[in-house]
Amino acid sequence: MTDLGQLLSRELNPDKKGTYLLLFSLRKSVKVKIGRLGSFKFLQGEYCYIGSAKSGYKRRVLRYFTEIKYLHWHIDYLLQFAEAKGIFFYEDYFDEECIAKEFLKHYKPAAKKFGASDKKSFSHLFLIKRR
């Protein structure tokens, strides 16, 4: 487990809302059923997930860096097999679509509509580096 004190900025109000980039790694390739989205094969490597924290960043970060007991979001299903490494937080910024479009120019989307089933973007999950 990661020390949450090292992850959460003491200067940022934990109730602040915004958009985040979650960095995590898969030590081995896995096939995972992602809720109603379907089953996908995820390759071993480093990933970035783009999400929003509309209820405050601390609550969302705690979810990713502790054991997830209730699978709700697409990312919850995948994190059962992954290790969260870090998070970048954009305070008061809510344009996940813009960030996803930029990532699509440079990285391979890992699964169609992942984290974006209610959005126009292709995916909010990207394979950053394959091992």
N, C-alpha and C positions, 0 to 999 in steps of 0.2 A: 504494500500500500504506500502511496505517496503521501508525504506530509502536507496536509492542506494549508498549513500556515505558510509554506513556501510558495504555494500556488496562488493564493489569494492576496492581492495587493491590500495592504493596510490603509492605503490612502484613498482607495475607491470604496464608496458606499456600497455595501453588499446588496442593497435593494436597487441599485442602478440597473437600468434596462439598456439593451443594445444587441449587437450582432457579434458572434464569436466564431473563431476558427479553432476547432478541436483537432489536435495532432495525436495520432495513435499508431501503433504498429501491430501487425499480425505476424507472429513467429512462424506460422505455417499456413499454407493455403487451406481454406475451408469452404464448404458449401453450407449456406445458411438460409433458412426460410425466414423472410422478412415480413412478418404479419401477412396482410392481404396482398402485399406487393408481389409476392412470389419467392421462389428460390433462386439464389445467385451463388456463383463461385467467386470467392475473393482470393486473390493471389497473395502470397507471402510478401510483406513489404510495409512501407510507410504510407499513411493515408492522412488526408485532411477532410474534415467535415465542416460545412458551413451551416450555422444555425442561428437562431435568435433566442434571446433571453428576455421575454416580455414580462416575466414575473420577477426579474432580478437575477443578476449573474451568479450570486453565491448559491442560490438554490439549484440552478442548473449545473454548475460546476461540481457541487457536492454529489450530484447524481452520477456524474461520469467518473469520479475518482473514488467512489465507494461501490459496494456490491449493489447492483440494480435488482431490486426485488420484484418490481412490477414492470413488465415489458409493455411500453406504450408507443414510444417513438421508434421510427425505423432504426436509428442509431443504437437503441437499447439492445436490439437483437444481435447486432454485430459486436458490440462491446463485451458480450459474454465470452468472446474468443480473442479479445484484443487487450492491449495494454495502453491506457491513456498516457501520453507523454507530456502534453502541455496545452495551453490554451492562450489565444490572443483575443482580447476583448475590445470592441469598438463601442465605447459609451455613446448612448443616444443616437446611434446610427442603425437604420433598419432597412438597408437595401441588400438583402441576401442575393437577389437576382443579379445585381450589378457585379458582385464579387464572383458569383458562379460563372457569369459570362467571361470574366477575365481568366479564371482558372481554366475554363474550357479551351482557351487559346494556347495554354502551356502544358496542361496535364490531361491524362486519360480519365474520363468519368468511369467510376467503378461499377455502377449499377443504374440503369435507366429509372428516372423518377425518384431515386432514393432521397428522402428528406424533402422532396419537391413534388409530391403527388398532387398538391393543391396549388402549384406554381407553374409558370410558363417555362422555367428553365429545365434543361435535360436532366440534371442531377445536382445534388449538393454534396456528393461524395466523390473524391478524386484520389487516384493512386498517384502518389508523389514520387516514390522511389521503390522499385522492385528489388527484392533481395535475391 
